[in-house]
Structure formats: C-alpha cells, structure tokens
Amino acid sequence: MGKVSIVRTSEGIRQAVSNFLDLIGGLDSFISRRDRVLVKPNLNGVEGCTNLELTESLIRMLLDSGARRVTRRATRCCKRSDCALMRARA
C-alpha cells in the first residue's frame, strides 16, 4: 500500500516537502545515490495543477540527495509560458 503524509507549515514549501518526506521514511528510503528519477507532476490546468514551487523543491532535493538525473514529464505547465519549472535544468 502507498504511503501518504499531510503537513502544515509556515516555514515555506521546501521545508514542508522535507517534513512530509520525513514522515514517510525520508527521501533516502525511496532513492539511492546515482538513481535516475522520473517526476510526473499534475500540470493539466490552473485549477488541477501541482504547485510549481513544490515540484521544483522536490526536484532540487532529489538532485541534492545524489540522484544522477531527474526527468520531469508534463505536457504543459498551467498555461504559464514563464514557468520556472519547465526551464529548470534537472
């Protein structure tokens, strides 16, 4: 069965990502150094869009944890042509 965690934070999204990962065993329980990781955020429109700062924080944390490569897959980015996530080098 999958693991789920829900956190509230006033410390920012990156800290919230770190907190929810800790609640489900930490990032190291899911990836190992030099792993290749695919991130598939929900980028199908403004109302159903995964928070871009959350996705970017997760990608940066994956890279900081030693992932060899992080690939993100999305067909569009919330109708925002200036999306930092799609320009990010991951």
ZAPATOR-343884 format. One record per residue (C-alpha): chain; residue number from 1; x, y, z. Coordinates in steps of 0.001 Angstrom, whole numbers, plus 500000, padded with zeros to 6 digits. Each point is the difference from the previous one (the first is absolute). Layout:
BEGIN
 mol seq   east  north     up
   A NUM      X      Y      Z
...
***
This chain:
BEGIN
 mol seq   east  north     up
   A   1 500000 500000 500000
   A   2 501185 503530 499238
   A   3 501069 502432 502674
   A   4 498366 503378 500536
   A   5 500954 502898 502220
   A   6 498386 503385 500480
   A   7 501799 502917 501607
   A   8 499254 503603 500797
   A   9 502814 502465 500125
   A  10 500728 503648 500313
   A  11 503657 499361 499155
   A  12 499640 499887 496220
   A  13 499401 497340 497407
   A  14 503524 498531 499949
   A  15 499790 499372 503745
   A  16 496508 498507 499582
   A  17 501364 497601 497346
   A  18 502798 499000 502356
   A  19 497515 499503 502844
   A  20 497596 497807 498017
   A  21 502847 497898 498638
   A  22 501280 499461 503552
   A  23 496542 498770 501044
   A  24 500083 497238 497374
   A  25 503555 498847 500606
   A  26 502119 502726 498433
   A  27 501171 500467 496441
   A  28 502796 497467 500481
   A  29 497420 497241 500487
   A  30 498795 500557 496424
   A  31 503145 500771 498013
   A  32 503670 499145 500103
   A  33 502946 502051 498828
   A  34 500385 499956 496236
   A  35 496360 498959 499413
   A  36 498138 501404 497049
   A  37 496659 501444 501137
   A  38 496857 500921 498074
   A  39 497759 502711 501497
   A  40 496516 500240 498482
   A  41 498217 503026 501451
   A  42 496360 500666 499235
   A  43 500267 502892 497549
   A  44 496679 499772 498235
   A  45 498551 503430 500660
   A  46 499930 502839 502484
   A  47 497491 498441 502406
   A  48 501474 496495 499973
   A  49 503629 500997 499893
   A  50 502590 498705 502452
   A  51 501619 502953 501728
   A  52 503045 500864 497909
   A  53 502097 501045 502999
   A  54 499270 496615 501597
   A  55 501063 498157 496852
   A  56 503136 502082 499599
   A  57 500889 499460 503679
   A  58 499605 496235 499610
   A  59 502191 499966 496882
   A  60 502714 502017 501730
   A  61 499852 497718 503057
   A  62 500316 496931 497766
   A  63 503076 501466 498327
   A  64 501466 501063 503369
   A  65 499467 496433 501256
   A  66 502174 498646 497226
   A  67 497561 499044 497266
   A  68 502009 499681 496810
   A  69 497242 501450 497885
   A  70 496492 501307 500626
   A  71 497619 500076 497057
   A  72 496679 501767 500184
   A  73 497150 499167 497676
   A  74 497121 502335 499320
   A  75 498140 501001 496891
   A  76 499431 503590 501021
   A  77 500632 502201 502964
   A  78 496834 501570 501344
   A  79 499746 502179 496921
   A  80 502960 502022 501250
   A  81 502692 500482 497385
   A  82 502357 501462 502615
   A  83 499932 496894 502182
   A  84 503311 499672 501847
   A  85 499497 496248 500375
   A  86 499975 499382 496265
   A  87 503137 502112 499597
   A  88 501759 498396 502974
   A  89 502970 497866 499154
   A  90 499303 496697 501671
***
